Amino acid sequence: MKIAKDILYKVPIEAVHGSTSITINKIEFDSRKIELNDVFVAIKGVLSDGHLFIEKAISLGAKLIICETFPAVFTEGVTYVKVISSNAALAHLAANYYDNPSSKLKLVGVTGTNGKTTIASLLYQLFKRAGYKVGLLSTVKIVVDETIYGATHTTPDSLTINHYLNEMVETGCEFCFMEVSSHGIHQKRTEALCFEGGVFTNLSHDHLDYHKTFAEYRDVKKEFFDHLPKTAFALTNADDKNGAIMLQNTHARKKTYALKSYADFRAQILENQLSGLLLKINNDEVWVKLIGSFNAYNVLAIYGVALELGLENVEALRLLSELESVSGRFQYFISDTKITTIIDYAHTPDALENVLKTIEDIRTKNEQLITVVGCGGDRDKTKRPIMANIASSLSNTAIFTSDNPRTEDPQTIIDEMEAGVEGQNFKKTVSILDRKQAIKTACQLAKPGDIILIAGKGHETYQEINGVHQDFDDLKIAKELIQQLGK
């Protein structure tokens, strides 16, 4: 149990009706979860407005209402607090309720279009190998030291974040690495957190269904760095033109990494093979099990964070060489007939191009490259023709199929993809609505030595169609089909 005025600390309040000395039970922003003496935070969401459920929350026992607009009539015995932003209020309420757990460990946020999951997950892996208790908040999973929980969002809501950060503190974790999405920043989910550092990976075409313009998308990312304290570090990719923009107004210690530019942490690719990369980082050579130039950037970011958090150079390099690739990120297997199948989460134009160019760098050119790719429904439509153009241009055969169509017509999505294919590449494309059939067709077309890329879903083990999650694992299905076909 908590006192209302204690959890309201730092909440931007406009007006109060009632007493803030009342005792409260827990905080909820879903009226259906309200119990006696709870706090209900009314949030104006994309699909619904929590203000419409204030009366329901009170009927279920809510004693403290956080809202942006006072109701026309107040209920006796209930305290109402009018705030500037319910999202920002929730962030502070959650942090205060759990006694600000982010201030009790070293929390590092990773933001950018591509690479967030890989960097955060491998930092978790690296510091675990270094002997520390570590937490992870990622798209793939939430981990408290060694206990694994499922994840539903890249950046969870403020209550979920602080709940797990608190569990990490109680478990004795010293570090936590988390993905910070543009949605999470815009919706103030990270506002009340104390960060030890932030990492910027890159910025490319994504989420323009939500942010509307690329400039808005960029500036939301920048907000994260603008709010870092002087005691933190801000590590950005100097090879991305937006890297310098992220540092413009930050109070944090500025650090950079790059392959092509002058930077604090710089690398040169000496060898790039299917088995890994040989890198020269600053003045030291290190072999890592990750593949491709995009992973060279990820490795550099991880190295930079490790040093900023106090690891010795020699130990950081040793631990880098031991890292294993993240599930669904350039994950591959080779069949008995030497067909290489690669599973990757690439679901943006830039990510898809990076993966295809990485394959181009390591292939002999004697084999065929067959790419299976789709685009998600109810998401940014403008990237569909761009991704189809990239896939058809950089593959010998491109098979367009369903990704997670959600509530959209899968055929319409594919039609919009096909519109981006240039005339000279159209003969290299085929469209197959059913994703399993598309993967099977790729396996049937593949000859010994060929390469199959299945892009878009990576680690996901489901396909979302009309609001229903159906079991679907690209890696598992591809392995089964390759075996069935005797390839």
Helices and strands as residue ranges (DSSP letters): E 2-3, H 4-7, E 13-17, E 23-24, E 27-28, G 31-33, E 39-41, G 50-53, H 54-59, E 64-67, E 79-83, H 86-97, G 101-104, E 106-111, H 116-129, E 134-137, E 141-144, E 147-150, H 158-171, E 175-179, H 182-186, E 197-200, H 208-211, H 214-226, E 233-237, H 243-247, E 253-258, E 265-273, E 276-281, E 284-288, H 293-308, H 313-322, E 331-334, E 340-344, H 349-362, E 369-373, H 383-394, E 397-400, H 410-418, G 423-428, E 429-431, H 435-445, E 451-455, E 462-465, E 468-471, H 474-484
